[in-house]
Amino acid sequence: MATVEITNIEKYYGGYHALNDINVDIADGEFVVLVGPSGCGKSTLLQMIAGLETITGGELRIGGDVVNYLPPKQRDIAMVFQNYALYPHMTVGQNMGFSLRIRRDPADEIKAKVERAAKILNLDQLLDRFPRELSGGQRQRVAMGRAIVREPQVFLFDEPLSNLDAKLRLSMRTEIKELHQRLKTTTIYVTHDQDEAMTMADRIVVMNTGVVSQIGAPLDLYDRPANTFVAGFIGSPAMNFMDGTIQGGKFQAANGSSWALPSDAKVTEGQRCTFGVRPEFVEAGGDVAAKVIVTEPTGSETQIVADMGGEHFTCLFNERIAAQPGDTLKIGADPEKCHVFDIETGLRL
Amino acid sequence: MKLARANRLTPYVFMAPAAVIMVIALLYPLGYMVYGSFRAWDPSQNISETEFVGLKNYITLWFDPSFRESLGVTLKFAISVVAVEMVLGVGLALLLDRNIRGMSILRTLFILPMMIAPVVVGLMWRYMYHPTVGTFNRFLKSIGLDGVDWLGQHALLSVIIADIWQWTPFIFILTLAALQSLPQSALEAAKIDGAGGWQQIWHIKLPLMMPVLIVTCLLRLIDAFKVLEVILVMTEGGPGLSTEILALRISRTATEFRELGVAAAMSNYLLMLLLLLTVAMFAFNKIQTARAARLRAAVQEED
């Protein structure tokens, strides 16, 4: 196990600035998730940590040592790939033991380690099979087994669940989390799925267009997003945003609605800003009128997409609401659960 | 009822012209050769006037030291050129499988020899091997060494070198294609697992390329058994019988010795040898496909 310190990391592809001044300190045994939309640079950063991609600028330390110029094999890391990346010509057992064989460990030691990892991952019956004889979930477990047997300082996961179906993804998510709780190995996990990030991470690094938007514990990001990007990215369904001005100590939206401000918002009278309300914190029975467009009941919840002055506004109620399209709904929100952002910079006010 | 039958026959009617052409162009000459190999046949005779001699031609050949020597030369030639070409071709492909500036030009240059007509290759090498004005001996003499009797004392080695020069690119180009279609993530995984360059080649690249390498090797072997033009131009089979490969001997038996029946029998021996190789190649493919199908079935059964 080890710490990972990412300091002022830069990456250029020719003239294209892919990563800009990335700074993340990862503690020993921590589970950190890099999350962001496609093209935000999260996978590039992971590849740089793995040593599969060169680092243009900055410093990367693993376990206190600078590893910028070390090849992957000297970084003592293990990586699980999105498409599993198993060796098709080797059995499950050989796949898992390959790194130890390369290291010239004694055969009985390799066998013992592979069997132990196989037991942890419920692969003990499959050791003689070839990857093509396995299902997607089993293959992903083999890929994890291959990482475990090496007992590396750091685990790297590159969107490992993206190729699995929804049900399997949920169960594998739990398995990976359980595995981390058991082994306590420092883990860096890349995903574009904010649900995965929220449920698995000790800390989340939200990335956007090559920069870090915010770093924090999942609930901190949810409760106090640093900017409109994080506010919109974290949470599902996504936060409602409205542009408007501060008038009479309230937020007056351009769509005609008026909202009370959170007590800690640092705003001045007349200031133009963006107001954010999470759909799940919308309450029925306020004084804002919204016209129902679509009602989506799921049994436990009701999601309603409404029209507010020509803009879509999503509400998620924890109860059954029998609203019909065209009905007018009166809604409101607890001001302490709302967010105000600068309209220009998108930063939290 | 009639309509159904007509419908069933339609595809065969469409296939008929191709089948007829194949019978005329392929099976007839082949049958003619097999038929001729059982007869004592002089080119001046019509085949119907020839005498049936049964397996005599085959038996005579089997005990003929010249034929055996020719077969030996052919085997020696084919096995050594294919072995060296495989090592060089695969080695070059492994070396040049990278993205650096100018690599595409270099790759194109490497495959040029394969595009030159064999007769031209033969002539070119014959001049380069010339004892007095040839490139090699002039170079050797310029650095103070004695000239080598390339096409005399070392004739077989010389034709082997020429063939390697011409056909290594074939192995190179197929291996390179195989290399570039290898799953990149498996190679990245190997790097992370701690495999160095040689270990990646030995444990990952070569095993994954093996099906392509085996088929390439067999194709080259079949081709090497049939080589004629380069050797005909370079040495005409000499000196003595030292470079007289089977294809050359067949041609001489038919034209110089005027023994068409024996030449046909010799061709059939070569055909059988090549057939054996081809069958081996198909069997290998068949076994691979069957194994994959069996594994797929096993997985589906479990699901």
Interface residues (C-beta under 8 A of the other chain):
Chain A: A50 G51 L52 P71 P72 K73 I77 A78 M79 F81 Q82 N83 Y84 A85 L86 Y87 P88 H89 F98 S99 I102 R103 F130 R132 E133 L134 S135 R146 R150
Chain B: P183 S185 A186 E188 A189 A190 K191 I192 D193 G194 A195 G196 Q199 H203 I204 P207 L208 M210 A292 L295 R296 A298 V299 D303
